[in-house]
Amino acid sequence: MELILGIDTGGTYTDSVIFDKENDKVLAVNKTLTKKENLLQSILNAVDVYSDEYLKNIKGINLSTTLATNACVEYRQSNVLLILLGCDEKVFKSYSHEYGLKNDVATVFLKAAHNQQGSVAYEINENEIEQLARENADKYDAFAIVELWGIRNAEYEYLTAEIFRKYTKKSVVCAVEVTSEINSLKRAASVYINAGLINLMQNFIKAVKDGLSQKGVDVPVMIVRSDGSLMSEDFASEKPVETLFSGPSASITGGLWLSNCQNCVVVDIGGTTTDVAVITDGLPGISENGISIGSWRTGNNSIQASTIGLGGDSLIALDNKNVMSVGPNRVMPVSRLIFEYPELLDDLAEITEQRRIHTRNLCQFFSLVEINNTINYTEQEKKILNALRNAPKSILKLAEMIGESIYTLRIERLESLGIVLRSSLTPTDIMHIKGDFSVWNTKAAEIAAENMALQLDLTTDDLCEKVYKLFKFKLYDVVVKSLSADKQNKQKNVNLQITDENIIQNGFIDSEKEGKYNNILKTTFSTDYSIVGVGAPSHIFLPEIAEKLGTKYINCEYFEVANAIGTVTGNITGIEKVLIKPIYKASGIDGYNCFSTEKVQKINDYDEAITYAKLQSRKLALSKAHEMGADNVNIITEVVSNNVNINKKTEENEYAESGFLLEVTVVSRAIGVRNK
């Protein structure tokens, strides 16, 4: 029996699955809470429920992780030196912050570079590189190298890396190894992130393997990439930037496998976010603009999905005009906090019994997650941390303990740094009240909801309906806008401008906006694409969304752990693009430059250039797939021309129609399964 253990560590839950690879069948699943401060313990907890019989037959572990994403958001990386070849220092310092590279990033600028055609613009000085490597060997943990036009010719990136590896014995990464992006600043961000995450990822994978080895599971690990495919632990250790968007990609892949639906919209409602992906002919789109995480803008591709801050743990809040919002901030559901600290229920009840109408939500609590000793805290922040050291406190008690009012309490920075966690009313609490979900303390949810209903002069039932209605409104909004923005529509020159008015007219009316819009001409939407729901609360909200769109809702078995299932059902994919660009002279086309990640090759004849590009892309795609751990590889090659006819002799005509060739891209995808 060949079993695969699939694990997904999300922001709220860590899910796991035992998968029979031989029979393509799910045998067992588990869902447990994520301990953000200890992802390893979350993983071990997710596996503890499985029998020894299952564990001894596991042949591989597949993992999707938020580790790299969280590290990027928190700007938590190793000490990296960024080496820029041929880049303009003024341009870099003026615009690099727009891509996440802060002003204090350690940088070195060297002249050595190629031009846009891949020819040498400034010769490299190997002695200079060697001296630089020797001087910085003990100062940095890793080195990142990017050349302005390295995407056209990476010779100097590779040579610089070779010298640095020789003299530093540290991790060295070239931009060409991690992204095919042409924008040099995006390439710099991508390679800098990658270099900074290597030690973190290597330590994490080792900890996972060591932890599971103690349970008798001592097998290779595969990691989900940002495009939903898989890579080996060795590849992931050197290319951790490839794990950005790993979790959402696993969910989408899992939803696609569970539904077996070729044309659908996969909607994953998690604790923190909702991710929506449009699937056409069995394939999700691939983002062409790179991944944005926190302040970072990278050149790495991912499954194309729309992500909004809406989930079971989204904060339900009122503004100063008592207008309700759900999300985007995530908090701990008050029902969960009181479940873990039942002694706080009296504090919660006391707040509501006083029936105080207040401009601030009084049913809020704060917990200490961890103290980061590298941060300079204000005096008030030090008092807050000391007050929370032993147990969570309500906002009223916390303010009283540190001698402040709730208006002068400054806790937002501690929240943003992940040091303090807020607990308040969430959709998960409303689900407890309505009986749709009941694992924690329902009484706590009822008390917190009663307090907010009092503020709005509503009954608790009316408040619950209002929250559900707003939640559905936001879901409908993101689904319709995802369909309108899908690549298939773009290719057909469909340009749909969807407004809030269009959405509201379809029945999800936000009561605060009623009467604002003109109803003379109404817009309705429908689709033939089914709605596939994944994530624990999806079955509560999505059937009505599908009904409004005139389509069917697919409620899959194991929908609540689709993200873990996505880790075991993905393939390994190596992709290589070879760009063919004509060399124009006054007399016409004088040959073609073929640019791959390996080298630039000039070829005189167009047909020979196409043949070369196909062979080169197939060779390098196959090599990448094998490097990521693939076996039984199938290669698909596509030729995409960007031209207005081609000046080229044929047997039928002395010349074809006159025109202008811009470029040709030859793409090979090597798709395989994990090595036995």
Residue pairs with C-beta under 8 A, 6 or more apart in sequence:
1 20
1 22
1 57
2 20
2 21
2 22
2 57
2 59
3 18
3 19
3 20
3 21
3 27
3 54
3 57
3 58
3 59
4 18
4 19
4 21
4 58
4 59
4 60
4 61
4 62
4 568
5 16
5 17
5 18
5 19
5 47
5 58
5 60
5 61
5 62
5 212
5 217
6 16
6 17
6 19
6 61
6 62
6 63
6 564
6 565
6 566
6 567
6 568
7 14
7 15
7 16
7 17
7 43
7 46
7 47
7 61
7 62
7 63
7 64
7 564
7 567
8 14
8 15
8 16
8 63
8 64
8 65
8 247
8 250
8 251
8 561
8 563
8 564
8 566
8 567
9 34
9 39
9 42
9 43
9 63
9 64
9 65
9 66
9 67
9 247
10 34
10 66
10 247
10 270
10 271
10 272
10 563
11 34
11 36
11 66
11 270
11 271
11 272
11 273
11 313
11 330
12 33
12 34
12 270
12 271
12 272
12 311
12 312
12 313
12 330
13 31
13 32
13 33
13 34
13 270
13 271
13 536
14 31
14 32
14 33
14 34
14 39
14 42
14 43
14 45
14 46
15 29
15 30
15 31
15 32
15 46
15 560
15 561
15 563
15 564
16 29
16 30
16 32
16 43
16 46
16 47
16 50
16 561
16 564
17 26
17 28
17 29
17 30
17 558
17 561
17 564
17 565
17 567
17 568
18 26
18 27
18 28
18 29
18 50
18 54
18 58
19 25
19 26
19 27
19 565
19 568
19 569
20 26
20 27
21 59
21 568
26 557
26 558
26 565
27 54
28 49
28 50
28 54
29 558
29 560
29 561
29 564
29 565
30 46
30 47
30 49
30 50
30 561
31 46
31 536
31 560
31 561
32 42
32 45
32 46
33 42
33 45
34 42
35 41
35 42
35 45
36 70
36 369
36 418
37 369
37 370
39 65
39 66
39 67
39 204
40 204
40 207
40 208
40 211
43 63
43 208
43 211
43 212
44 211
44 212
44 215
47 55
47 212
47 215
47 217
52 216
55 215
55 216
55 217
56 216
58 217
58 219
59 219
60 219
60 220
60 221
60 222
60 674
61 208
61 209
61 212
61 217
61 219
61 220
61 221
61 222
62 221
62 222
62 223
62 224
62 230
62 567
62 568
62 570
63 208
63 221
63 222
63 223
63 224
63 567
64 223
64 224
64 243
64 246
64 247
64 249
64 250
64 563
64 564
64 566
64 567
65 204
65 223
65 224
65 243
65 246
65 247
66 246
66 247
67 200
67 201
67 204
67 240
67 243
68 193
68 197
68 200
68 201
68 240
68 241
68 243
68 244
68 246
69 243
69 244
69 245
69 246
69 247
69 293
70 76
71 77
71 196
71 197
71 200
72 100
72 193
72 197
72 244
72 293
72 294
72 296
73 293
73 294
74 294
74 417
74 418
75 102
75 294
75 295
76 200
77 192
77 193
77 195
77 196
77 197
77 200
78 141
78 142
78 195
78 196
78 197
78 198
78 199
78 200
79 106
79 139
79 140
79 141
79 142
80 105
80 106
80 140
80 141
80 142
80 143
80 144
80 192
80 195
80 196
81 106
81 107
81 108
81 136
81 139
81 140
81 142
81 143
81 144
82 101
82 105
82 106
82 107
82 108
82 144
82 146
82 188
82 191
82 192
83 107
83 108
83 110
83 132
83 143
83 144
83 145
83 146
83 160
83 164
84 92
84 107
84 108
84 109
84 110
84 146
84 147
84 148
84 188
85 110
85 111
85 112
85 113
85 124
85 145
85 146
85 147
85 148
85 150
85 156
85 157
85 160
86 110
86 111
86 112
86 113
86 114
86 121
86 122
86 147
86 148
86 149
87 109
87 146
87 147
87 148
87 184
87 188
88 148
89 109
92 107
92 109
92 185
92 188
93 103
95 185
96 105
96 185
96 188
96 189
97 103
98 185
98 297
99 185
99 186
99 188
99 189
99 296
99 297
99 298
100 189
100 193
100 294
100 295
100 296
100 297
100 298
101 185
101 188
101 189
101 192
105 192
106 140
108 132
110 125
110 128
110 129
110 132
111 122
112 122
112 123
112 124
112 125
112 129
112 147
112 156
112 160
113 121
113 122
113 147
113 148
113 149
113 156
114 120
114 121
114 147
114 149
114 150
114 152
114 153
114 155
114 156
115 121
115 149
115 152
116 149
116 152
117 152
117 581
117 583
117 593
118 149
118 152
118 153
118 593
118 595
118 600
119 153
121 149
124 156
124 159
124 160
126 159
126 163
129 159
129 160
129 163
129 164
130 163
130 167
133 163
133 164
133 166
133 167
133 168
134 167
136 143
136 168
137 167
137 168
137 169
137 170
140 168
140 170
141 170
141 171
141 199
142 170
142 171
142 172
142 173
142 195
142 196
142 198
142 199
143 161
143 164
143 168
143 170
143 171
143 172
143 173
143 195
144 172
144 173
144 175
144 188
144 191
144 192
144 194
144 195
144 196
145 157
145 160
145 161
145 164
145 172
145 173
145 174
145 175
145 191
146 157
146 174
146 175
146 184
146 187
146 188
146 191
147 154
147 156
147 157
147 175
147 184
148 184
149 184
150 156
150 157
150 174
150 175
150 176
150 184
150 187
151 175
151 176
151 180
151 181
151 182
151 187
151 595
152 595
152 600
153 595
153 599
153 600
154 174
154 176
154 597
154 598
154 599
155 599
157 174
157 175
157 176
158 174
158 176
160 174
161 172
161 173
161 174
164 170
164 172
165 172
171 195
171 198
171 199
171 238
172 195
173 191
173 194
173 195
173 198
173 238
174 191
175 187
175 188
175 190
175 191
176 597
177 191
177 239
177 597
178 190
178 191
178 194
178 239
178 241
178 242
178 300
179 186
179 187
179 190
179 191
179 241
179 290
179 298
179 299
179 300
180 299
180 577
180 597
181 187
181 190
181 290
181 298
181 299
181 300
183 299
186 290
186 297
186 298
186 299
187 299
189 296
189 297
189 298
189 299
190 241
190 290
190 298
190 299
190 300
191 241
193 241
193 244
193 296
193 298
194 239
194 240
194 241
197 240
197 241
198 237
198 238
198 240
200 240
201 236
201 237
201 240
201 243
202 237
205 221
205 223
205 233
205 236
205 237
208 221
209 218
209 221
209 233
212 218
220 232
220 233
220 629
220 674
221 232
221 233
221 236
222 230
222 231
222 232
222 233
222 567
222 572
222 629
222 674
223 230
223 231
223 232
223 233
223 235
223 236
223 242
223 243
223 246
224 230
224 243
224 246
224 247
224 249
224 250
224 253
224 566
224 567
224 570
225 231
225 242
225 243
225 246
225 249
226 242
226 243
226 244
226 245
226 246
226 249
226 291
226 300
226 301
226 302
226 303
227 249
227 286
227 301
227 302
227 303
227 573
228 249
228 250
228 252
228 253
228 284
228 303
228 566
228 570
229 570
229 571
229 572
229 573
229 628
230 567
230 570
230 571
230 572
230 628
230 629
230 674
231 239
231 242
231 572
231 628
231 629
232 627
232 628
232 629
232 674
234 629
235 242
235 627
235 628
235 629
236 242
236 243
241 298
241 300
242 300
244 291
244 293
244 298
244 300
244 302
245 291
245 293
245 302
245 303
245 305
247 563
248 268
248 273
248 275
248 302
248 303
248 305
248 307
249 302
249 303
249 305
249 566
250 563
250 564
250 566
250 567
250 570
251 266
251 268
251 270
251 275
251 534
251 535
251 562
251 563
251 566
252 266
252 268
252 275
252 277
252 279
252 284
252 303
252 305
252 566
253 303
253 566
253 569
253 570
254 534
254 561
254 562
254 563
254 564
254 565
254 566
254 567
254 569
255 266
255 268
255 532
255 533
255 534
255 556
255 559
255 562
255 566
256 264
256 266
256 279
256 282
256 284
256 532
257 565
257 566
257 569
258 532
258 534
258 556
258 557
258 558
258 559
258 562
258 565
259 266
259 530
259 532
259 554
259 556
261 279
261 530
261 532
261 554
262 279
262 280
262 281
262 282
263 279
263 280
263 281
263 528
263 529
263 530
264 279
264 529
264 530
264 531
264 532
264 554
265 276
265 277
265 278
265 279
265 479
265 482
265 483
265 527
265 529
265 530
265 531
265 532
266 276
266 277
266 279
266 284
266 532
266 534
267 274
267 275
267 276
267 475
267 479
267 531
267 532
267 533
267 534
267 535
267 538
267 542
267 545
268 274
268 275
268 276
268 534
268 535
268 538
268 562
268 563
269 310
269 311
269 312
269 475
269 533
269 534
269 535
269 536
269 537
269 538
269 541
269 542
270 311
270 312
270 535
271 311
271 312
271 313
271 330
271 428
272 309
272 311
272 313
272 314
272 330
273 307
273 308
273 309
273 310
273 311
274 307
274 308
274 310
274 311
274 474
274 475
274 478
274 535
275 305
275 306
275 307
276 305
276 306
276 307
276 478
276 479
276 482
277 284
277 285
277 303
277 304
277 305
277 306
277 482
278 284
278 285
278 304
278 482
278 483
278 486
278 488
278 529
279 529
279 532
280 486
280 487
280 488
284 303
284 304
284 305
285 303
285 304
285 486
285 487
286 301
286 302
286 303
286 304
287 301
287 302
287 303
287 304
287 305
288 301
290 297
290 298
290 299
290 300
290 301
291 298
291 300
291 301
291 302
292 298
304 487
305 482
306 478
306 481
306 482
306 485
308 327
308 328
308 474
308 478
309 327
309 328
309 329
309 330
310 326
310 327
310 328
310 471
310 474
310 475
310 478
311 327
311 330
311 427
312 333
312 426
312 427
312 428
312 431
312 437
312 536
312 537
313 330
313 331
313 332
313 333
313 426
313 427
313 428
314 326
314 327
314 328
314 329
314 330
314 331
314 426
314 427
315 326
315 327
315 329
315 330
315 331
315 422
315 424
315 425
315 426
316 324
316 325
316 326
316 424
316 425
316 426
316 427
316 430
316 452
316 467
317 324
317 325
317 329
317 361
317 424
318 324
318 325
318 361
318 452
318 455
318 456
319 325
320 359
322 455
322 456
323 512
324 456
324 466
324 467
324 470
324 512
325 470
326 427
326 467
326 470
326 471
326 474
327 474
331 421
331 422
331 423
331 424
331 426
332 367
332 421
332 422
332 423
332 424
332 426
333 423
333 425
333 426
333 428
333 429
333 440
333 445
334 348
334 363
334 365
334 423
334 424
334 425
334 426
334 429
334 444
334 445
334 448
335 428
335 429
335 432
335 440
335 441
335 442
335 444
335 445
336 423
336 428
336 440
336 441
337 344
337 365
337 367
337 392
337 423
337 444
338 344
338 345
338 348
338 440
338 441
338 443
338 444
339 439
339 440
339 441
339 444
341 391
341 392
342 441
344 365
344 392
344 394
345 441
345 443
345 444
345 447
347 394
347 397
348 363
348 394
348 444
348 447
348 448
349 447
351 362
351 363
351 394
351 396
351 447
351 451
352 363
352 447
352 448
352 450
352 451
352 454
355 454
356 362
357 454
357 455
358 455
360 395
360 406
360 407
361 395
361 424
361 425
361 451
361 452
361 455
362 394
362 395
362 396
362 406
362 451
363 394
363 424
363 425
363 447
363 448
363 451
363 452
364 394
364 395
364 422
364 423
364 424
365 392
365 393
365 394
365 395
365 422
365 423
365 424
366 384
366 388
366 392
366 393
366 395
366 398
366 411
366 420
366 421
366 422
366 423
367 388
367 392
367 420
367 421
367 423
368 385
368 388
368 389
368 392
368 419
368 420
369 418
369 419
369 420
369 421
370 418
370 419
371 385
371 419
372 417
372 419
375 417
375 419
377 385
378 410
380 402
380 404
380 409
380 410
381 410
381 411
381 413
381 414
383 401
383 402
383 403
384 398
384 402
384 409
384 411
384 414
384 420
385 414
385 419
385 420
387 393
387 398
387 401
387 402
388 398
388 420
392 423
393 401
395 406
395 409
396 406
398 409
398 411
399 405
399 406
399 408
399 409
402 409
411 420
411 422
414 420
415 421
415 422
424 448
425 445
425 448
425 449
425 452
427 467
427 468
427 471
427 537
428 437
428 537
429 444
429 445
429 448
429 449
430 445
430 449
430 463
430 464
430 467
430 468
431 437
431 438
431 537
431 540
432 438
432 440
432 441
432 442
432 445
432 446
433 442
433 445
433 446
433 449
433 460
433 464
434 464
434 468
436 537
436 540
437 536
437 537
437 540
446 460
449 460
449 463
449 464
450 460
452 463
453 459
453 460
453 462
453 463
456 463
456 466
458 466
466 511
468 541
469 508
469 509
469 510
470 510
471 541
472 508
472 541
472 544
472 545
473 503
473 504
473 508
473 509
473 510
475 541
475 542
475 545
476 503
476 506
476 508
476 545
476 548
477 500
477 503
477 508
479 531
479 545
479 549
480 498
480 502
480 503
480 525
480 549
481 498
483 489
483 525
483 527
483 529
484 494
484 496
484 498
485 496
489 495
489 496
500 513
501 517
501 518
501 523
502 523
502 525
504 510
504 513
504 517
505 517
505 519
505 522
505 523
505 524
506 523
506 524
506 525
506 548
507 548
508 548
525 548
525 549
526 549
526 550
526 551
527 549
527 550
527 551
528 551
529 551
530 546
530 551
530 552
530 553
530 554
531 542
531 545
531 546
531 549
531 551
531 552
531 553
531 554
532 554
532 556
533 539
533 542
533 553
533 554
533 555
533 556
533 559
534 556
534 559
534 560
534 562
534 563
535 559
535 560
535 562
535 563
536 560
538 555
538 559
539 555
539 559
542 553
543 553
543 555
545 553
546 552
546 553
547 553
556 562
558 565
571 630
571 671
571 672
571 673
572 625
572 628
572 629
572 630
572 671
572 672
572 673
572 674
573 625
573 669
573 670
573 671
574 620
574 621
574 622
574 623
574 624
574 625
574 626
574 627
574 628
574 630
574 633
574 669
574 670
575 621
575 624
575 667
575 668
575 669
575 670
576 596
576 597
576 616
576 617
576 618
576 619
576 620
576 621
576 624
576 667
576 668
577 596
577 617
577 665
577 666
577 667
578 594
578 595
578 596
578 612
578 613
578 614
578 616
578 617
578 665
578 666
579 594
579 595
579 596
579 663
579 664
579 665
580 592
580 593
580 594
580 595
580 609
580 610
580 613
580 663
580 664
580 665
580 666
581 592
581 593
581 595
581 662
581 663
582 589
582 591
582 592
582 661
582 663
583 589
583 590
583 591
583 592
583 593
583 602
584 590
588 647
589 606
589 647
589 661
591 602
591 603
591 604
592 602
592 603
592 604
592 606
592 609
593 600
593 601
593 602
594 600
594 601
594 602
594 603
594 609
594 612
594 613
594 616
596 613
596 616
596 617
596 620
597 620
598 616
598 620
601 612
601 616
603 609
603 612
606 646
606 648
609 664
610 639
610 664
610 666
613 639
613 664
613 666
614 637
614 639
614 666
614 668
616 666
617 637
617 666
617 667
617 668
618 635
618 637
618 668
618 670
620 668
621 635
621 668
621 669
621 670
622 633
622 635
622 668
622 670
624 670
625 633
625 670
625 671
625 672
626 633
629 674
629 675
630 670
630 671
630 672
630 673
630 674
630 675
631 672
631 673
631 674
631 675
631 676
632 672
632 673
633 670
633 671
633 672
634 670
634 671
634 672
635 668
635 669
635 670
635 671
636 668
636 669
636 671
637 666
637 667
637 668
637 669
638 666
638 667
638 668
639 664
639 665
639 666
640 664
640 665
640 666
640 667
641 661
641 664
642 662
642 663
642 664
642 665
643 659
643 660
643 661
643 662
643 663
643 664
644 659
644 660
644 661
644 662
645 656
645 657
645 658
645 659
645 660
645 661
646 656
646 659
646 661
647 655
647 656
647 658
647 659
647 661
648 655
648 656
649 655
649 656
650 656
